[in-house]
């Protein structure tokens, strides 16, 4: 498997498609926002034209009020890899959701703890009372490693981590078993200078607004997909949802989107570390696709 990872807006989609075309590959999405049907503009979901005929998997697989758990994602990826290999093609895992990428790369075996409805309800009540930021701060006091990789708005993940801790009496991060990537897994990281990346983020968000993100969010809300859903807490959908419901102005919503995306990039850096010896990093430029293809072919030959 080839894994192409990196921060949002770095240019993973275009380079992955070019690389897949050259190496007879199929792309498996590791961007958790792309799972959702009807959430296209705010997720920068690649269009059929942008996919250029290259098979893409795990895009548009659940509705916004459904979830694709990490364990299910891992099983889906494993099954897809078998199918892609059987077709004589190369599976390529591409995305920037660090938890999902590393779960596959490191073969995570997440804690198998039965859900406690009573405890979960109590934690949800606590979250409603103090808010997502304060709840995450409580988790950070117990398990800083687990808290460091959770968005404060993703209250569901915070609650799950606390639930596992309270049931088992052990830190959530200590219970995640990992393994080193196999020799036939090639990890490629894409990067750009931070100022350039932030400029691309701003341009992308402005383009989302021009492409109709406001109408997309209005349509989702009209179909009953409310702000309480984890999918609707995603960057862009939360802020534009606040605009649509009259909580903020459009200009403020856009500023919040840009700010939150920068924060997300910093969290991605916690997953994809520049010093990680497993990852071969490439600075994106006009020649990067050729460099990736050459590197992968050499790794395959050496393997």
C-alpha positions, 0 to 999 in steps of 0.5 A: 500500500502507498499512503499519501498524507499531509495537511489540508489544502496541501494538494493531496488530491491532485498528486494522488490522482496523477500518481495513481494514473501512472502506477495503476492505482486506486484511491482509498479516502482517509478523510473522514469528512468525505464519508458523508453524502451531500456534504460536497462543497465544504469538504472540498470533495473531489469531483468526478472530473477531478478524479479523472477516472481513477477509482475512489473508495470510501467517499459518499458512504454514509448519510450525515446522521450516520457514523463510520467508526474507526474500527469499521473504517479499518475493516473496510480498508483491509477488504478494499486492499484485498479487492484492489490487489486481486485486480492487479492494482495498487491500493493508495490510502490518501487523506489528512485525518490523522487518526484514521490514517495512523489506525491503518498504518500502525494496525491499531487495536482500539480498546474493546470496552462495552458501552455503558448507556448510563455513564455515557448519558451522565457524560453527555449531561456533563458536556451539556453543562460545561461545554466541549472545551471544558470537557476536553480540558478535563480529559487533558488533565487525565490523559493529555495524549488522548486529548491532544488529538481531539477537536473540542467540538468533537464531543462524541470522541471526548466522551468515548475516551472518558468512558473508556478511562472510567470503565477500565481505570486506565488512560485511553492512550495507553490502551491503544496497541500499535505496530510498526508499518509493514515493509510493503507500506510506503508512507509519503508526506506532502508539505508546503511552506506554512505561509503558502499553505495558509494562503491556499486555505484562505483561497479555498474557503473563499471559493467554497463560499462562491461555489454555494456552501451557504446553500449546501448548509441550508439544504442539509439543515432543511433535511433535518441534519442539525447542528447536534450531529458530529458531521455538522460540527465539521469546519465550514458546516458549523460556522455557516450553520451559525450564519444561517441561523442568525448567530453570526454574520457571514464575514465573521463565519468566514473568519472563523472558518479560516481560523479553525482550519489553521488550528486543524492544520496544527493538530494534523502536525501532531499526527504527521511529524516532520521527524517521523522516520517512517515518512518520506516528505516531499515539498509540493511543486510542479515536479512533485508527481514525478518525484513521488512516482520515481520514489514509489517505483524504487521502493517497490523494486527494492522490496 
